[in-house]
Every structure is written in structure tokens, then in C-alpha cells.
Amino acid sequence: MRDLIVAVDIGTGSARAGVFDRSGMLLGRSEHPIAMRRPSANHAEHDSENIWQAVCVAVKAACTLAGASAARIAALGVDATCSLVVRDTAGRPLAVSGGEDARWDTIVWLDHRALAEADLCTATQHPVLAHSGRAMSPEMEMPKLMWLKRHRPEQWARAGYFFDLADFITWRATGSNARSRCTMAAKWNYLAHEEHPWNASFLKAIGLEDVRERGSLPEETLAVGSAVGRLTACAAGDLGLDTDCVVATGLIDAYAGTLGVLGRFAGEPQKLERQLALIGGTSSCIVAFSRTEKFGFGMWGPYYEAVLPGFWLVEGGQSATGALLDHIVRAHSAGGEPTAANHARIIARIREMREKEGEAFAARLHVLPDFHGNRSPFADPHALGVISGLALDASFDGLCRLYWRTSLAIALGIRHIIEKLGEEGYSLDTLHVAGGHVRNPLLMELYRDVTGCRVVVPDTSDAVLLGTAMVAAVAGGMFPDLPAAGSGMYPGGIEGLPDASRKAGYDRDYRRFLALHRHRAELEAID
């Protein structure tokens, strides 16, 4: 009897796999690192075969831990970052930066080599950009493809396939070139709601008239929850599964987490439209659903059926959050490596200092967290971080003050995004948090108190894997649709309410946060 699901989540630094039963219980989980090289400051690359190997190792280990035989696995689901995989016409790796080492065939999502190309896209002012917040991000696939064509024309000429990373894994697993509506709508300027989803005038305007032919990009996409196919014999052997295992459509990782925390509301539209998902890790994504199109500047979307049938999805984001706190620790003379133990030590000391100093603790230190650009709400990949109020203090306590105010700045940025969503017609009152940030008690406290939202943390160790498992459970026939899987597999959650006594202080911090944004703009406007 096939009564189990395997879900795979491919992040920036590792591939994770989990085995779930029909109730959403995680029976076994494993993780394996993936390689990334940084040839220059704005460049980051993966080796897609290395990623596939990491997936296989993680899946085998998770099945072993769960005591799950191949004969029990009904379906395999996968989510991944929006990294761009480039293969030649024979399906072999093609180096995205050129050179003899072909294995570095993937531009990582956080790679900003295509800043100029993103600006060129934005300058077209094409109507397609209404679904990208009226500005193009270098983290989307079209600017990356423009960069490849402009700067590595010899590689472009040899290309035969362009994949979002999740679609690459389903191709590698099944041999099918079918693409997910989730990945295409969210990252490829594919307008799923239109009769002709690929806008030819937009592709011409950005010089990519040949991208569909060059990259084997199909006209139609598969809805989330569809089956791409079954495992090939080769892939089944690599994964330790069998050829009767169904492979589900791929997901963007943040949207998998969104389904994991909001899936239980999928059958209740009025309730769903009041919920907001925050998927926090290296970066942060803030996702909401609506039954109607709601446009706004600096938000990605609205994307039609990027996850749920009949719903539009909108996403705000912060390009560096967990990565920013790591950077603050690593860059400070008292910091060292940003290990979990080191973060815990800093957070414990912050707690002591706040109890002693109260609201005066680091009150004159102010931070703008845009160290890797401002994704939302300004859609400015060129934006830079700001720290105001530094003293000649290189002590550990000085690091703790800076860490505290950086954490506060991250939460203030979330409040800024929520307010902008409100201006666009979203009535949101509950924040569901998933990802690595749930293990940072400082951030979790700030998300409650700074935003004023009720905060819910799902009672699962990995909501992203859970969301991917929900999709696989539908593809594998264990549930009839996503609303049924969402309600049937959701484990419940722990709720927290904001501390009203802190509201006035954080309102003041928010006014200063907005003022610092204005002052940065004023400084940069001076000739």
C-alpha cells in the first residue's frame, strides 16, 4: 500500500528531504549540503548535478530514518529556490560563466550579476511588469537570461534547456519537460491568466525573442498538484525509490512554505484573505492570497494560480534577513562565525541588557536592513544598508546592541510591507511564520510586537517540506485537491499576541525607520 509521501526542499546551502504520512506527520528527515561558488561579489553559482546527488542522498537517508520502503512511497514532491539551470541541447550541463568547467551550470537566486539587465527591463515600462510590481528584480529569470545572451553569447548559442531549479529536478526525475505553473508564473513573466501566457512583445522588447525555442519552454504549464510523470528507472535507482512513484509539479520554496502554513484555509476564501505567510530564512518572503487582482508597486505579482486554483498570489520580500544577521556577527570584531550557538549567546545577552536598560537599550542606534537591496516595497536592488549611531565600541556588548537593532529593522521592514499591502486592498490580521526564523526567539517576539499582528507558528519542524508534501499527496491520489490536503495535513499551531505595552515605543521606532529611508534618498540625490 502506497501510503507515504517524500518531499524535497532545496535551499541555498542544502537539500532536505522528509517522509510524511497522510496526516502530515513527519516520520523521517535528512539534509545534505550543496556546493556554491562565488567567483565575484555579485555572482553565485551551483552545480545542478551536485544538487541532484544531494537530493538523492537526503531522500535515501530520510526513508531509512522513517523505515519507509520504496513500495510505500506514493509520490515525490520538490520545492526549490528560483535558481536558473542551463543545459545544452543534449541535456548536459552548460557553464553559465563560460570556461572549461561545465558543471557550474546554475545561477543562484541571490546572484545579482543581472542588475543592469533588470534595469533595462524596468525601463521598458511594459504592461507585463504590472505583475512584477512595475519593476524587474535581478533575482527573476528574464534578467539572468538577458545577461547570459549579452555576456556569454557562445553559451547562449549552445543552450537547449532553461529550467527553474524545481522544474530541473522534476525533469531529472521523470524525463518530462513539463513546467510548473508555480515556477513559471512567479519567476518567468509567464501570465497564466492570459490566453497567450508568453507575451511576445515583452520578449522582443528585452531582446529575448528566441528564449522559448532556445530554452525548450512550453506554452502550457501544469497546475500545482498535478503529476509530471513517474520516476524513470535511472532516477528511481538514484533515489532509492521505484518507477511507480509519481512526481508532482515543482514549487518555489517560499510558496511551499506558504501552502504549509495557509493550506488549511484554502477551502475558506474569506478567512484565507486575512492570513499572511512569512517564510523567513536567508531571506524573507511575505505572501498573501486574493480572489481578485490587486496591483501595487514593489510587490511581486499578482500571479494567477501560482499555488491555489482560482486565487491570485502576491509576494513581498526582504533579500537578506537571516543572511544579514549572519553578516553582522561575522563582520564585527567580537562576532566570529555565525553558528547557532553564537546566535543563541548573543540573544541571551540581549535579553539581559534589555532587562537592565529597558527602552534605553541601544535607543540611538538605527539600521536600514537593505544590505542586499530593497526587494519590497521599493523594488530597488541597488539600495544599500545604513547604520546610524555607532560609537567607538568593539566589545561583545556593542555587537549585541547592533544585532538587536538589526533584528528590529528586519521586523520594521515587515511592518512596512504589510502597510503597503493594506494600501493595495489586503486586509491582513494574522501572520503565520515558517522557516529558520522560528528558531530565533528575538525575531519571533519582534514580529508580534512590531507588526501588531497575531502570530501563528505551525506545530511542525518544517512547514516548507509540509507544503511540498501536500502537493505531492494530491498528485499521488491521497487527496482529491489542495484544500483537502491542506486541511487534512495541517498539524495545528501555536498562537501569540502582540504586547500592547510596547506599541508606543515601536511606533516611534517605525517613524524613525521611515525617516531614515527619506534621509538616505536625500543624500543620494545630492549632486
HELIX and SHEET records of a PDB file:
HELIX    1   1 SER A   48  ALA A   66  1                                  19    
HELIX    2   2 ALA A   70  ARG A   72  5                                   3    
HELIX    3   3 LEU A  115  ALA A  123  1                                   9    
HELIX    4   4 PRO A  127  HIS A  131  5                                   5    
HELIX    5   5 GLU A  141  HIS A  151  1                                  11    
HELIX    6   6 PRO A  153  ARG A  158  1                                   6    
HELIX    7   7 LEU A  165  THR A  174  1                                  10    
HELIX    8   8 ARG A  181  LYS A  187  1                                   7    
HELIX    9   9 ALA A  200  ALA A  205  1                                   6    
HELIX   10  10 VAL A  211  GLY A  215  1                                   5    
HELIX   11  11 ALA A  233  LEU A  239  1                                   7    
HELIX   12  12 ASP A  253  LEU A  262  1                                  10    
HELIX   13  13 GLY A  263  PHE A  265  5                                   3    
HELIX   14  14 PRO A  269  LEU A  272  1                                   4    
HELIX   15  15 GLY A  322  ALA A  331  1                                  10    
HELIX   16  16 ALA A  340  GLU A  357  1                                  18    
HELIX   17  17 GLY A  358  ALA A  360  5                                   3    
HELIX   18  18 PHE A  396  GLU A  423  1                                  28    
HELIX   19  19 GLY A  436  ARG A  439  5                                   4    
HELIX   20  20 PRO A  441  THR A  451  1                                  11    
HELIX   21  21 ALA A  463  ALA A  475  1                                  13    
HELIX   22  22 LEU A  482  MET A  489  1                                   8    
HELIX   23  23 ALA A  500  ARG A  502  5                                   3    
HELIX   24  24 LYS A  503  ALA A  525  1                                  23    
SHEET    1   A 6 LEU A  26  PRO A  33  0                                        
SHEET    2   A 6 SER A  14  ASP A  21 -1                                        
SHEET    3   A 6 LEU A   4  ILE A  10 -1                                        
SHEET    4   A 6 ILE A  73  ALA A  80  1                                        
SHEET    5   A 6 VAL A 246  ALA A 248  1                                        
SHEET    6   A 6 ALA A 227  ARG A 230 -1                                        
SHEET    1   B 5 LEU A  26  PRO A  33  0                                        
SHEET    2   B 5 SER A  14  ASP A  21 -1                                        
SHEET    3   B 5 LEU A   4  ILE A  10 -1                                        
SHEET    4   B 5 ILE A  73  ALA A  80  1                                        
SHEET    5   B 5 LEU A 251  ILE A 252  1                                        
SHEET    1   C 5 ARG A  37  SER A  40  0                                        
SHEET    2   C 5 HIS A  43  HIS A  46 -1                                        
SHEET    3   C 5 THR A 106  ILE A 107 -1                                        
SHEET    4   C 5 LEU A  84  ASP A  88 -1                                        
SHEET    5   C 5 ALA A 159  ASP A 164 -1                                        
SHEET    1   D 7 TRP A 300  TYR A 304  0                                        
SHEET    2   D 7 TRP A 312  GLN A 318 -1                                        
SHEET    3   D 7 SER A 284  SER A 290 -1                                        
SHEET    4   D 7 GLN A 275  GLY A 280 -1                                        
SHEET    5   D 7 THR A 430  ALA A 434  1                                        
SHEET    6   D 7 ARG A 454  PRO A 458  1                                        
SHEET    7   D 7 GLY A 493  GLY A 496 -1                                        
SHEET    1   E 2 HIS A 366  LEU A 368  0                                        
SHEET    2   E 2 VAL A 386  SER A 388 -1                                        
END                                                                             
